[in-house]
Amino acid sequence: MEDRTWKKATLCVQGGYQAHNGGPRVLPIYQSTTYRYDSSEELAKLFDLESDGHMYTRISNPTVAAVEDKIAKLEGGVGAMMTSSGQAASLISVLNIASQGDNFLMMGNLYGGTTNLFLVTMRRMGIEARVISEDMSDEEILSRIDGRTRLMFGETIANPSLDIFDFDRFVPLSHKAGLPLVIDNTFATPILCNPIALGADIVVHSTTKYMDGHAMVVGGVIVDGGTFDWEKSGRYPELTEPDESYHGVVYTRQFGRAAYITKARTQLMRDLGSTPQPMAAFLLNIGLETLDLRIRKHSGNALKVAEYLNGRTDLISSVSYPGLPSSPEHAKTMKYLEGGLSSGVVSFSMKGGRESAMRFMDSLKMAAIVIHVADARTCVLNPASTTHRQLSDEMLREAGIDPGFVRLSVGIEDIDDIIADIKEALDRCL
Ligand code: PLP
């Protein structure tokens, strides 16, 4: 039986699903869109949100629910909702408390896909993302907040800059302004960092990355910390006043600390339908079982790779890895990430620019060139020759991207083989 004192490694393996006597040992895949009830009254109670249970898989499903429960426990939240992708999780985390005419604060170093979603697509929906950064003073940041500002959004380990979010500074700042803090914890995973314990209110993940860890399933999740006082803040009528689309339910009154995540599911998942498939949840669960093991190995390997790259001053102009003692992010890494472990992602710049980066990548034998990070296999990406290839070197520099910039996602193979592959490929660039 599940125990409240279980540590994270145990939750990864045992959390969420408990086999009943004689039941299947492994989480079953409930591949069913719908659920049978004996009486229409029972179903009516489900519709009225008066009892728990599943009615339609667009909204909830037992396989998905077990994995959501595991993730909520790993993050220390009151509830979680899986989504069909990380993008859907980010979108819903904002849409749940922001409507046309509202605005919110986003850190300027978010993942490019999130940045595009927030600055372009959401703007078209009439929701304005206002960019802030660590370089700005508190006064400058507070001056971006007005009566229609709804939240602050950041990433624990930013992709791809690998900046570490300054919780001690931004938690009090967002709460002072009466705003919940939403954190994308994808790269850190709940093993290395629990943003809710550090003061954040909502956590989102692209589970496509380390949580799955095998590059098999696209997915996302939103976790509600249950920490934010929506009533006291007075800015969130969608949670504190009757929802006319759900026959007048007042989420804070009926669901207390789980108001935010209940609304996300019963209103937005119902309407938007960015639902994860039961099979996707099943596969994600297999990944989660080894997450604690894997993220430690990724981080240990990445530190060794970063140290090796740091020594290759003949070809490399700079190495960025928050776990390196020489990194400007190191103090925050030690403060906020367990044991100073900071994931498997390392970035560096080749002195020879775009051409040199491409030669390095083409010379790798084991590590593969892919548009992905954070799975068991070591892989590389050079934005200048792939995701940003339409831009000239000058345009890239203006966008803050060095043409020779390589993002390396260090896998969990033997470190000697990873470094040998990198060394051989670098030597071909001499
Ligand atoms: N957040 C971060 C930090 C990411 O790296 C990504 C994808 O790379 C996303 C969100 C979007 O997730 P998905 O690709 O699962 O939609």
Boltz pocket constraint, residues with backbone or C-beta under 6 A from the ligand:
constraints:
  - pocket:
      binder: B
      contacts: [[A, 85], [A, 86], [A, 87], [A, 88], [A, 90], [A, 111], [A, 113], [A, 114], [A, 155], [A, 157], [A, 159], [A, 184], [A, 186], [A, 187], [A, 205], [A, 206], [A, 207], [A, 208], [A, 218], [A, 219], [A, 220]]
      max_distance: 6.0
